[in-house]
C-alpha cells in the first residue's frame, strides 16, 4: 500500500491502514494526502473530550448528592436542636435569656411557670430587692425598705418587694420610670402600709407600674398620681372604710393636660387599672385635673369587686 504526503511516495510495509485523500486547488494542481493516523488522532481527541465531559458530569452529580445529603442532615439536626426543651439549659443560660425580657409582664409571668423559673426570674442579678429579713446589707441589690430601693434605683429598674410582713410606704416620691412588683404568689402576701398622717403611700411623677401588691392606707389615698403613665395590674387597694371614709380614696389623680403652642393636648398622662381589687374609700378614683374615668368594667365576687378602667384625657 502506498501513502503519499506532499508528492512524496512512501511505500508502506502493508500494515498502514487506508488513507483519506483531500484535494485542494489554488490555481495550480496540488494534492495533499492525510493519513488515517491524523483522522484517528482527531477522533481520539473527541473521545477524550467526551470522556472528560462525562467524568465532569459524574463529579458534579456526586457533589450534588453530597450537597443534598448535607442539607438534609443539617435540617434534621436543626429540627433536633429546636426540639430540645428549654429546661435542659443550665441556670446561667436561662438567667441570661430572662435578662432580655421586659420586667413587666414578661419576666413577671416567667416567675409563675415553675419553682426553678421563679428562682431565676427573681434572682438578685435581675432585680432590686426589698427584704426586711436580710441582715447583711452589704449584699448588692438588697435594701431594707422601699424608700432606699427607690432612691438607689435607676430609670427602668424593677424593684421586687419580698412577701410576708408589712412594708412601710409613706409619702414615697417616684420621679423616674420604675416597676414595683410583689414577691408573693398573691397580692395579699405583700402588704404596703401607709401610716396615718401621710398624704399617700406613693406619689408618682413619672411612668411607673405596680403589680401583685396590696397597698393599704389608714387615712388618705393609696396612690397619688401627678404626671406620667401609671399602670396598676393585679393589685389590692384598701382604704379606711369607717368612720373617715370620706377622707380616703384609693386613687387620686391631679394630672392636667399639657398645652403647647399648637393647642394640642399631650395624652401621655393617665392611669390604667386592670384586675385590681378596690376596697373602702368614698370613691375608687378621684380626679381633680383634666382626666376622666373611661372604659369601666367591674366584676362582682362574693367578697370583693375587681375593677378594670382607664383615667385619661377626654
C-alpha positions in Angstrom: 0.0 0.0 0.0 1.3 3.5 -0.9 0.9 6.5 1.3 1.7 9.9 -0.3 2.5 13.1 1.6 3.4 16.3 -0.3 4.1 14.5 -3.5 6.4 12.1 -1.7 5.7 8.4 -2.2 6.3 6.2 0.7 5.9 2.5 0.3 4.4 1.1 3.5 5.0 -2.2 4.9 1.5 -3.3 4.3 0.4 -2.5 7.8 -0.6 1.1 7.1 -4.4 1.5 7.1 -6.2 3.1 4.2 -5.9 6.9 3.7 -8.3 9.8 3.4 -7.4 11.9 0.4 -8.0 15.7 0.5 -7.7 17.6 -2.8 -7.3 21.4 -2.9 -6.7 23.6 -5.9 -5.4 27.2 -5.7 -4.5 27.9 -9.4 -2.3 25.0 -9.6 -2.7 21.4 -9.1 -1.8 20.3 -5.6 -2.6 17.1 -4.0 -2.3 16.6 -0.3 -3.0 13.4 1.4 -3.9 12.9 5.1 -3.2 9.6 6.5 -5.7 7.8 8.6 -3.5 8.3 11.7 -4.3 12.0 11.8 -8.0 11.2 11.4 -7.9 8.7 14.2 -5.9 11.2 16.3 -8.7 13.8 16.0 -11.2 11.1 16.8 -9.2 10.2 19.9 -9.3 13.8 21.0 -13.0 13.9 20.6 -13.4 10.8 22.6 -11.1 12.1 25.3 -13.1 15.3 25.5 -16.4 13.4 25.7 -14.9 11.2 28.4 -13.7 14.3 30.3 -17.2 15.8 30.0 -18.8 12.6 31.2 -16.4 12.5 34.2 -17.1 16.1 35.0 -20.9 15.4 34.9 -20.3 12.4 37.2 -18.3 14.5 39.6 -21.0 17.3 39.5 -23.6 14.7 40.2 -21.7 13.4 43.1 -21.2 16.9 44.5 -25.0 17.5 44.2 -25.7 14.3 46.0 -23.3 15.3 48.8 -24.8 18.8 49.0 -28.4 17.4 49.2 -27.3 14.9 51.8 -25.6 17.7 53.8 -28.6 19.9 53.6 -30.9 17.2 54.7 -28.6 16.3 57.6 -28.4 20.0 58.7 -32.2 20.4 58.5 -32.6 17.2 60.6 -30.0 18.4 63.1 -31.7 21.8 63.3 -35.0 20.2 63.9 -33.5 18.1 66.5 -31.9 21.1 68.3 -35.2 23.0 68.0 -37.0 20.2 69.8 -34.6 20.3 72.8 -36.6 21.5 75.8 -35.6 24.9 77.3 -35.4 23.4 80.7 -32.3 21.4 79.6 -30.3 24.6 79.6 -28.3 25.5 82.7 -29.2 28.2 85.2 -26.7 30.7 83.8 -28.0 30.4 80.3 -31.7 30.7 81.4 -30.9 33.7 83.5 -29.2 35.4 80.6 -32.3 34.8 78.4 -34.5 36.2 81.1 -32.4 39.3 81.3 -33.7 40.3 77.8 -37.4 40.2 78.9 -39.2 43.2 80.0 -39.7 43.1 83.8 -43.5 43.6 83.4 -45.2 41.5 82.3 -42.8 39.0 80.6 -40.3 38.4 83.4 -43.0 38.5 86.0 -45.0 35.8 84.0 -42.0 33.6 83.7 -41.7 33.6 87.5 -45.2 31.9 87.6 -44.1 28.9 85.4 -42.3 26.7 88.0 -40.2 26.9 91.1 -36.9 26.9 89.1 -38.0 29.7 86.8 -39.3 31.7 89.7 -35.9 31.4 91.4 -34.1 32.5 88.2 -36.6 35.2 87.2 -36.4 36.7 90.7 -32.7 36.4 91.1 -30.9 39.5 92.6 -28.9 39.9 89.4 -32.1 40.8 87.5 -34.0 42.8 90.2 -33.6 45.2 93.1 -34.9 43.5 96.2 -36.6 44.9 99.3 -36.3 42.4 102.1 -36.6 43.3 105.8 -35.3 39.9 106.9 -31.9 40.4 105.3 -29.2 41.2 107.9 -26.3 41.6 105.6 -27.0 45.0 103.9 -23.7 44.8 102.0 -25.2 42.4 99.6 -25.6 44.3 96.3 -29.2 45.0 95.1 -30.8 44.3 98.5 -32.4 47.1 100.6 -34.2 47.1 104.0 -37.0 49.4 102.9 -38.8 50.6 99.8 -37.6 54.2 100.1 -34.0 53.2 100.0 -34.6 50.9 97.0 -36.4 53.7 95.1 -33.5 56.2 95.8 -30.9 53.7 94.6 -32.8 52.5 91.5 -32.0 53.7 88.0 -34.7 54.6 85.5 -36.3 51.4 84.1 -35.3 49.2 87.1 -37.7 46.7 88.7 -38.0 46.5 92.5 -39.1 43.2 93.9 -40.7 43.5 97.3 -40.4 40.4 99.4 -43.6 38.7 100.6 -44.5 38.4 104.2 -44.9 41.0 106.9 -45.7 44.7 106.3 -43.6 47.2 104.5 -43.8 50.9 105.4 -44.7 53.1 102.4 -45.5 56.7 103.3 -45.1 59.7 101.0 -42.6 58.0 98.8 -42.0 60.2 95.8 -41.1 58.5 92.5 -39.9 60.7 89.7 -38.3 58.1 87.4 -39.7 55.1 85.5 -39.9 52.1 87.8 -41.7 48.8 88.3 -42.7 47.7 91.7 -43.7 44.0 92.0 -44.8 41.9 94.9 -42.8 38.8 95.5 -45.7 36.6 96.7 -48.0 34.4 94.7 -51.0 36.6 95.6 -51.2 40.3 96.1 -52.3 39.8 99.7 -48.9 38.3 100.6 -47.1 41.6 100.0 -48.6 44.4 102.2 -47.5 48.0 101.9 -48.9 50.1 104.8 -49.4 53.9 104.6 -49.5 55.1 108.2 -52.0 57.6 109.4 -50.9 61.2 108.9 -49.4 60.6 105.4 -51.0 62.0 102.3 -50.3 58.8 100.3 -48.2 55.7 100.0 -46.7 56.7 96.7 -46.6 59.9 94.7 -46.0 59.3 91.0 -44.4 61.9 88.8 -43.2 59.6 86.0 -44.4 56.5 84.2 -44.5 53.6 86.6 -46.1 50.2 87.1 -47.4 48.4 90.2 -48.1 44.6 90.1 -49.1 42.0 92.6 -49.1 44.4 95.6 -51.5 45.3 98.4 -51.4 48.9 99.4 -53.4 49.9 102.5 -53.9 53.5 103.6 -55.1 54.1 107.1 -56.1 57.7 106.3 -55.6 59.3 102.9 -55.1 57.9 99.5 -53.1 54.8 98.4 -51.7 56.2 95.2 -51.3 59.9 94.2 -50.8 60.4 90.5 -49.2 63.7 89.5 -48.0 63.0 85.9 -46.8 60.2 83.6 -48.5 56.9 82.9 -49.4 54.8 85.9 -50.3 51.1 85.4 -51.9 49.1 88.2 -52.2 45.4 87.5 -53.4 42.6 89.8 -53.2 44.7 93.0 -55.3 45.3 96.1 -56.0 48.9 97.2 -57.5 49.3 100.6 -58.7 52.4 102.4 -60.2 53.1 105.8 -63.9 52.4 105.4 -65.2 53.6 108.7 -65.6 56.2 110.1 -63.5 58.5 107.9 -64.2 57.0 104.5 -64.9 60.5 103.1 -61.3 61.4 103.6 -60.0 58.3 102.0 -59.7 57.4 98.3 -57.6 54.6 96.7 -56.5 56.5 93.6 -56.2 60.3 93.3 -55.1 61.9 90.0 -54.2 65.5 89.7 -52.6 65.4 86.3 -53.7 68.0 83.8 -53.3 68.3 80.1 -50.1 69.9 78.8 -51.0 72.6 76.3 -48.4 73.5 73.6 -48.3 76.5 71.2 -50.4 74.5 68.7 -53.1 73.9 71.4 -52.6 70.2 71.1 -53.0 68.2 74.3 -50.5 65.7 75.4 -52.1 62.3 76.0 -49.2 60.6 77.7 -50.5 61.1 81.2 -53.1 58.7 82.6 -53.9 55.8 84.8 -54.7 52.2 83.7 -56.2 49.7 86.1 -56.7 46.0 85.4 -57.7 43.1 87.6 -57.4 45.2 90.7 -59.5 44.8 93.9 -60.5 48.1 95.5 -61.9 48.2 99.0 -63.2 51.1 101.1 -63.0 54.7 100.5 -65.6 57.2 99.3 -64.7 56.7 95.6 -62.5 54.4 93.7 -60.9 57.2 91.8 -60.8 60.9 92.5 -59.7 63.3 89.7 -59.0 66.9 90.1 -57.2 67.6 86.8 -58.2 67.2 83.2 -58.5 63.4 83.4 -61.8 61.5 83.4 -62.8 57.9 84.1 -63.3 55.8 81.0 -63.9 52.2 79.9 -65.0 51.0 83.3 -65.6 47.2 83.9 -66.4 45.7 87.2 -66.7 42.0 88.2 -68.5 41.4 91.4 -67.3 38.5 93.6 -68.6 37.2 96.9 -66.1 39.1 99.0 -64.8 41.9 96.7 -65.1 43.9 93.5 -62.5 43.7 90.7 -62.1 46.8 88.5 -60.8 47.5 85.0 -60.8 51.1 83.9 -58.7 53.9 82.5 -58.3 57.5 83.6 -57.4 59.6 80.5 -57.9 62.9 78.9 -61.3 63.4 77.3 
